[in-house]
Amino acid sequence: MKRILVVFIVLLAISGGGYWAAMNYAVPATARDSAENYLHSFGGNNLNIQDVTQGKESLTLRNITFDEDGFHTLERMEVSYAPSMLLNNQAGTITLQGLNLSPQINNLNMDAARQWLTQKPLAKILSVQNARLAVYHPEIGMLNFDMNAQIRFEGGDKFQLQANLDSKQKQLGLELTMTGDGTWKDGQMPRGIFKIDVANSNLNLMNLQINRVSGAIEIEAGDALTVKPTLYAGALNLFGLPWQNVQIQTSDTGRAVLSATSFPRPGEDARQSLLVLLNAEPVIGIRAKTLSDFLGYLERYGAQLGEHQKALTYETLDNVHVRLYAREGGVVDKLIQRTPLPSIDIVIGKEGLHSQIKETILLPH
């Protein structure tokens, strides 16, 4: 009997020692390995973690850099977990505080971004706090975005998303709130229906200004990505020419369309706008009740025809459409360049007109 009792005590000691070793060594080591693997998914080949605080059911990593130059950093990563959760390679919560990323917009690694989006977060709750995204554009300059977000998994692959994205700069002001529900399976892009509420937003570039933008953008992410904006703006200035009643909505073909109307002439009712700005196609087009209305609009705001001026002989044409072109590159590309555009080419057309009228507009400065 004593022999059996001794054996039982030895086995109990061994099993207890194994549990103690698991709790104090194996589980924390697994948690740290999982955390480092998750950080590697952000990209960069020089992950460096300067400080680690380890607990039985928590892990804190501080002063993290993703690249040798220190452009991409993370102040703090906190992970909470139960030992049983690690068996399923999952944590309770992951909190990322002070994430700073600085990509160049013309050098974005979209393949790496897609790969990151196919990796389902390891936690039931992923929280991103006080993140800063500094995106450099060669024409616009540095664009800074502040972000807070939370992804909460309700069980299995279903999740809820809440996020805020703000930018307060002279060239760009944004107030975006994103909410939605979806599913996220590991190895696949997240799917779901999301909504972005837009408020008090504006864009202030050399050749393009749009102010007081508000509304919503609906996004459906599935086999294909469908984006449906319903946005309104107080005013738009395009190459120095002003417009009002600005709307960005989805056309019947599924393309986002910007439309606006010209300001009325002095003494006219606001509903008597004679020109409509419309970019239903990749080029920018203007519809005018008469060609004379369009030419008068140019003159009113300091623009004028170039030396050719063939259009003056067609002033009485009605229901004309004017397409804007840039001599080198797309006209939309010219909207975001740093320097003012001195002139722009136009083509004036009308159904039944045998030949198109080509002109150059000298833009106001």
N, C-alpha and C positions, 0 to 999 in steps of 0.2 A: 504494500500500500504506500509506504514511504517512497519507494522507487517511482511509482506512478505519479505521486505528488511532485517529486523533484523534476521529472520529465515535463510535467504540465507547467511548472514555474519557469523552466528553461525556455519552453516554447513561447510562453507568454512574454518573457523578456525579449526573446528574439523578435517576435511580432511587434512588440511595443517599440523596440529599437528601430525596426524597419519603418514603422509609422512616423517615429520621430525624425528619422533620416529623410523620409519623403517630405514631411512638412517643412523641414528646415533647409533642405538642400535641393531635392529633385523638383518640387513644385515651384519654388522661387526661380530656379534656373530655367525651367520651362517657360515661366512667365516672361523672364527677361529675353529669352531667345525669340519668343513670339513677338514681343514689343519691338525688338531690333529688326526682325523680318518685316514688320509693318512699316517701320520708318524707312527701310530700304525701298519700299514700293513708291516713295515720293520721288525717286530718281536721285541721280548723283552717285558718284563712285567713291566719295570720301566721307562717309558717315563717321562722325566723331561725337561721342557722348562724354562730357567732362565730369558729370557727377551723377551717382546712382544711389538712391535710398531704397532698401529692400525690406519688406515686411512679409509676414506669413500670408496675408491676403491683400497686399497692396504693393505698388511699385511706382517710384517717382524718378524720372530721368530729367536732368536739367542741362541747360547750355549745350544745345545740340546744333551741330552744323552739318549740312549735306554736301558742301563743296569746299574745296581748299581755299577759295577766295572769300568765303563767308558771306556770299550774297543770299543764300537760302539758309535760314536758321529757324530754330524752335526753342523758345525759352524754357518750356516745361511740358512734360507729358506725364499724366497721372493715370494709372491703371488700377482698378479694383477688381477682385475676382474671388471666387470660392474655389478650393482645390478640385471639387468635382466638376466645375465648369471647364477647367483646363483639359480634362479628359476629352472634351468635345472641341478643344481648340477655340474656346470662347471666353471672353471676359465679361464682367458685369458692366463696367463703364470705362471708356477711354476719353480723357479730356486733354485736348491740345490747346495750350495757352501761349499766345504770342508767336504764332506761326508767321514767318516772313518769307515770301517768295518774290523773286525779281526776274521774270522771264522777259525776253524781247519778243515783241509781237510778230516780227518778221522772221523769228527763229524758234517758233514754238514747236516742240516735239509732240505732234498730235498722236503719234503711235504710242508714245509713253503715257500720254493722258488717257487714251482709250484703254490701255493695259491696266492703268491704275483703277479706272472705273469698273473694270471687270472683277476686281478683287473686293468681295463683300467684306465690310468691316467686321472685325473679330468680336465686337462688343454688342451688347443689347442696346446700349446708348453710346453714341459717338457725339461728343460735344466739342465744337471749335469756338474758342473765345479769343476776342481781340486779335484776329488775324489781319495781316496787312499784305496786300498784293500790289506790288509796284511794277507796272508794265511799261516798258519803254517802246515808244513808237518813233521812228526816225523823223517823221514830219510833225507830229503833235507834241512830242516830248514825253516826259514821264507822267504816267497816269497812276494815281494812288487810290486804292480801294480798301475800305475797312469792312471786315466781314465777321459775323457771328452766325453759327449754324448748329442745329441739333438734328440728328437722325435717331429715331427711336423705333426699335424693332418690337412689334407686338406679339411675335411668336412665329417661328419659321422664317419665311422670307419676306413677310409683309412689314412695311415700315411707314412711318410718318416723317415728313420733312418740314422744318421751319428754319428760315434763314433770312438774314438782312445783309444788304450790300449797299454801302454808302460811299460817295466821293464828293468832296467839297473843294473844288479847285476852280480857277477862273475859266479854264477851257472845258471843264466837265463837271457838272453837278448831278448826282444821282441819289435817289432814295428808293430802293427796291426792297420789297418784302416778298419772299417766295414761300408758298405752302403747297402741300400735296400729299397724296398717298400713292404707294407703289409697291412693287416687289423687286427684290434684289437677290438673285441666285449667284453663288460664287461661280466665276468663269463667264458671266454674262453681264451686259450693260443693264443698269437699272431701268425698270419700266414703270409707267404710271401716268397719272394725269396731275399736272402741276399748274399753279397760277402765280404769276408775278404781278404784284400791284406796284404801279409806278406813280410817284408823286414828286412835285417840285424839282423836276429834272430839267437840265438845259445843256446845250452844247454851244461853245463859243470859239469858233475857229476863224481863220482869216477870211475864207470865202464862204463860210456857212455858219449861220447862227440860228438856233431854234430854242425858244424859251417857254417856260411854264408847261412842260410836258407832263401829262397825267393820263391815267387809264389802266389798262390791264393787258397782260400777254398770257394766253393759254397755251400750254405745251402738252402734247400727247406723245409720250415716248413708248414706242413699241417696235415692231419690225422696221418701221420708218419713223422719222421725227417730224411731227406736224406742229408748226408754230402759227398761232392766230393772234395778231396784235389788234387791239382796239384802243388807239392812243389819240390824244388831242393835244394841241399846242396853241399857246396864245399868239405866237407870231413866228414867222420864218423869214430869214434874209438869205438870199441865194445870189452870190456874186454881186452883192450890193443892191439887189432888187428885192423889195419887201413884199410879203404875202401874208394873208390872214386866213382864218377859218381852216386851220391846218388839221388834217386827219391822216392817220395811218391805219389802214384796215386791210382785211383779206379780201381779194377779188374772187370771182366765181372760179377762176382757174387755180386758186390756192396760193397765189403770189401776193406778198405784202405790197400794198399800193399807197403811196403818199399823194395826197391831193390838197390843194389850197386854192384860194381865189385872190385876185388882185384887190388892192384897196380902191375904193371908189374915188372918182375925181371930186374936187371940192364942190360941195352943194348937192352931190348925188347921195341917194339912199344906199346904205351898206349892202343891201340885197341886189344892187344893180352892178355888181362886179362884172366886168366885161371879159376878163381873162381867167382861165382855169389852168393851174399847174398840175400836171399829172405824170407820174413815172410808172405807168402800167407796164412798161418794158424796161430793159436795161438802160436805155437812154432817157433823158429828161425831155418831156414834151409840154408844150403850152398850146392850149386851144383858145382862139380869139374869135369874137363875133364878127369882127372885120379886121383886116390887116392894118387899117388906119388906127384902130384901137391899140394894137400891139405896138406900133411905131410911136404913138403918143405916150404910151406907158414908158417906153425906153427914154424918151426925151424928158418926161416928168421927173425921172429919178437920176438924170445925169449920164445916161448911156446914149449911144448914137450909132448909126450905121457907119461902116468904114467907107472906103473910097468907092466901092462898087455901086451901091445904092440903086440897084435894079429894082428893088422892092417898091421904091417910090412910085413906079409906073403901074403898080398893081394895088394901090391903096384901097380901092373900092371892093376888092375881093372879100367875100363874107365866109364865115365858118372855116377859117383856115387853121391848120395845125403847124406849129413851129417846133422843130427838133433841135436840141442843143448838142453840139459836138465840141471836142477839144482837138486841136491839131495833132498833138502827140499824147498818146495814152487816152484812157477813158475819161469822160467828163466827170464821173463820180470821183475818180482819183484826184482830179484837180481841186475838188472841194476841200480836201484835207491838207493841201500843201501849205507850207509856211508863208510863202510870198503871195501877194495879190495877183490874180490873173488879169493881164491887161486887156485881153480880148478873147472872144469865143466865137466859134463858127456856128451858123444856124442854116437849116434847110426849111424853107417854107413850102408847104404842099396843100393841096385841096383836091377832093375827089372831082375828076373831070378836067383838072388842069393838065395840059399836055406835058409840061416840063416843070421841074422843081426850081425854085428860086434859091440860089445859094448866096449868103451874105456873111459878113463879119461884123460882130457887134463890139464896139469899143466900150468896155465896161467902166462904170464909175469907180473912182478911187477914194 
